[in-house]
Amino acid sequence: MNNQYRAAIVGCGSIGQAHMQGYERIDNIDVVAVVDPLAPAREMYKNQYGIPEGYATVSEMLQSAKPDIVSICVWHLLHDTVTAEVAVGPTVKGIICEKPMAIGMGRADVMVEVCEVNGVKLAISHQRRFTPGWEKAHQLVEDGAIGIPLRADLRVKEGLANWGTHSIDGARYILGDPVAEWVMGAVERRTNKFERDTAIEDSCMGLIHFGGSLQFFIQSDLWDRNCDAGKFFIRGTEGMLHVTETVLKLFNAETKGWESIDLGLKDGDQAIGGNTNAAQTRELINWIETGKESRGSGRIARETVEIMMAIYESARQNRVIQLPLKEKEYPLDLMIKEGKFELEDTERYDIRGFLDRSKIDENRYQQIRDDGIPHHQAMSIVHSEMGTKGIKPAPELNSLDRSEDS
Ligand SMILES: NC(=O)c1ccc[n+]([C@@H]2O[C@H](COP(=O)([O-])OP(=O)(O)OC[C@H]3O[C@@H](n4cnc5c(N)ncnc54)[C@H](O)[C@@H]3O)[C@@H](O)[C@H]2O)c1
């Protein structure tokens, strides 16, 4: 890591901050530019982080700022087109694109291909792969601490593509990135629910079968209010693991009960944030310099997209879906177009719509921020004061009989 790198961030919203905080921790990277069509968003980043250049478009930025590494921090439906545009930038060597990688296999494949053709290393920001709990769990599984892995139990909320992508990708990482063979899924959509402009389900579940006897079961927006994309229960022939990003417990013949594994964490260590973003950036740089693929590569992440899309496609076709998935579009969108769902409430709402900065009262936003209120909360307050339509938090989890326990 001796070369000096120039970085740019596309999308000056919430998660771009974590990318910035990652870059700040690496000596041989200078963030030279940001891109956002909204001037106040660009200015906020420039002022807060002392970034010299701000652009309204990616093409202007690529020509003038000449970045080596670009963070793509825009909403999901833009990930493929922005990646394709950035990858042809003459100076670009690496991209870190946010999750979910893409909405539909066609889009994910375009991202991998355009980067390969242009010699650009593409990493997807499943940054939890770099947390100590997941790293140690990965190592324990590799060392045989639970024998042959049989089952991973995943519970998420606020959309399969939103949280489920972290969870499926994370369980794959811990278990050595096994290859999925078939998927069976069920999907419910009774309300006109979106997340960052992407149509999503009210709830869903999927059984994912890998080679050998390994299966994942994922439930999304069904049960467990305390669920977290970072938390798994994994069972093998010789033991079990409870995994979070910062807590790891092992049960096998040697531990004689549940044993907490020391992760060497200090008080105040964050689960995710600048630290994990820095780690994934270092691994991308190593990939650029040595050719050793990052654990978060687009090639690996596309398989997580494939599993999610196969859950939807299974519900669409009412059958088990063998992989590789043939459908290239977003099966949930296709189901909506095909009239598969009968909506009880047709009013469109977006559970992350409060992040939309395009029509807010910027003066009021600034006043609220000046009072020390963080970005997310400030955006919610401004939208609620303006009475913006179509912005709702995620409804309570599906109202079947559920416990509060995780
Ligand atoms: N890895 C994680 O843990 C994590 C966490 C949060 C969000 N995300 C992902 O990050 C992405 C962005 O989410 P967010 O919460 O930061 O959204 P956000 O709304 O806070 O920020 C998005 C920004 O992109 C800008 N933008 C829109 N179109 C653009 C374009 N063509 N070029 C440049 N900028 C453009 C918007 O003006 C806005 O400022 C989403 O895909 C989300 O899923 C990932």
The ligand as a Tripos MOL2 file, in Angstrom:
@<TRIPOS>MOLECULE
LIG
   44    48     1     0     0
SMALL
NO_CHARGES

@<TRIPOS>ATOM
      1 N1        -23.7670   -0.7430    3.7210 N.am      1 LIG1
      2 C1        -24.6740   -0.2870    4.5680 C.2       1 LIG1
      3 O1        -24.7200   -0.6890    5.7200 O.2       1 LIG1
      4 C2        -25.6440    0.7590    4.1110 C.ar      1 LIG1
      5 C3        -26.2920    1.5880    5.0340 C.ar      1 LIG1
      6 C4        -27.1480    2.5760    4.5460 C.ar      1 LIG1
      7 C5        -27.3670    2.7070    3.1770 C.ar      1 LIG1
      8 N2        -26.7580    1.8590    2.3080 N.ar      1 LIG1
      9 C6        -26.9950    1.9450    0.8460 C.3       1 LIG1
     10 O2        -26.4130    3.1260    0.3450 O.3       1 LIG1
     11 C7        -27.1860    3.6200   -0.7400 C.3       1 LIG1
     12 C8        -27.4950    5.0970   -0.4520 C.3       1 LIG1
     13 O3        -28.3180    5.1780    0.7010 O.3       1 LIG1
     14 P1        -28.3240    6.4700    1.6350 P.3       1 LIG1
     15 O4        -29.0640    6.0810    2.8530 O.co2     1 LIG1
     16 O5        -26.9600    7.0310    1.7860 O.co2     1 LIG1
     17 O6        -29.2180    7.4620    0.7300 O.3       1 LIG1
     18 P2        -29.3000    9.0510    0.8330 P.3       1 LIG1
     19 O7        -30.6040    9.4380    0.2420 O.co2     1 LIG1
     20 O8        -29.0100    9.5040    2.2070 O.co2     1 LIG1
     21 O9        -28.1140    9.5520   -0.1170 O.3       1 LIG1
     22 C9        -28.1310    9.3880   -1.5060 C.3       1 LIG1
     23 C10       -27.5330   10.6290   -2.1580 C.3       1 LIG1
     24 O10       -27.3630   10.3580   -3.5540 O.3       1 LIG1
     25 C11       -27.6450   11.5570   -4.2650 C.3       1 LIG1
     26 N3        -27.8910   11.2410   -5.6770 N.ar      1 LIG1
     27 C12       -29.0410   10.9370   -6.2950 C.ar      1 LIG1
     28 N4        -28.8230   10.7040   -7.6140 N.ar      1 LIG1
     29 C13       -27.5090   10.8840   -7.8270 C.ar      1 LIG1
     30 C14       -26.6620   10.7920   -8.9720 C.ar      1 LIG1
     31 N5        -27.1500   10.4480  -10.1620 N.pl3     1 LIG1
     32 N6        -25.3520   11.0680   -8.8260 N.ar      1 LIG1
     33 C15       -24.8440   11.3910   -7.6300 C.ar      1 LIG1
     34 N7        -25.5830   11.4990   -6.4990 N.ar      1 LIG1
     35 C16       -26.9010   11.2340   -6.5940 C.ar      1 LIG1
     36 C17       -28.8330   12.1290   -3.5290 C.3       1 LIG1
     37 O11       -29.0200   13.5040   -3.8390 O.3       1 LIG1
     38 C18       -28.4260   11.8860   -2.0820 C.3       1 LIG1
     39 O12       -27.7110   12.9690   -1.5540 O.3       1 LIG1
     40 C19       -28.4290    2.7380   -0.8210 C.3       1 LIG1
     41 O13       -28.2940    1.8060   -1.8740 O.3       1 LIG1
     42 C20       -28.4570    2.0250    0.5160 C.3       1 LIG1
     43 O14       -29.0170    0.7210    0.4630 O.3       1 LIG1
     44 C21       -25.8910    0.9060    2.7520 C.ar      1 LIG1
@<TRIPOS>BOND
     1     1     2 1
     2     2     3 2
     3     2     4 1
     4     4     5 ar
     5     4    44 ar
     6     5     6 ar
     7     6     7 ar
     8     7     8 ar
     9     8     9 1
    10     8    44 ar
    11     9    10 1
    12     9    42 1
    13    10    11 1
    14    11    12 1
    15    11    40 1
    16    12    13 1
    17    13    14 1
    18    14    15 2
    19    14    16 1
    20    14    17 1
    21    17    18 1
    22    18    19 2
    23    18    20 1
    24    18    21 1
    25    21    22 1
    26    22    23 1
    27    23    24 1
    28    23    38 1
    29    24    25 1
    30    25    26 1
    31    25    36 1
    32    26    27 ar
    33    26    35 ar
    34    27    28 ar
    35    28    29 ar
    36    29    30 ar
    37    29    35 ar
    38    30    31 1
    39    30    32 ar
    40    32    33 ar
    41    33    34 ar
    42    34    35 ar
    43    36    37 1
    44    36    38 1
    45    38    39 1
    46    40    41 1
    47    40    42 1
    48    42    43 1
@<TRIPOS>SUBSTRUCTURE
     1 LIG1         1 GROUP 0 **** ****
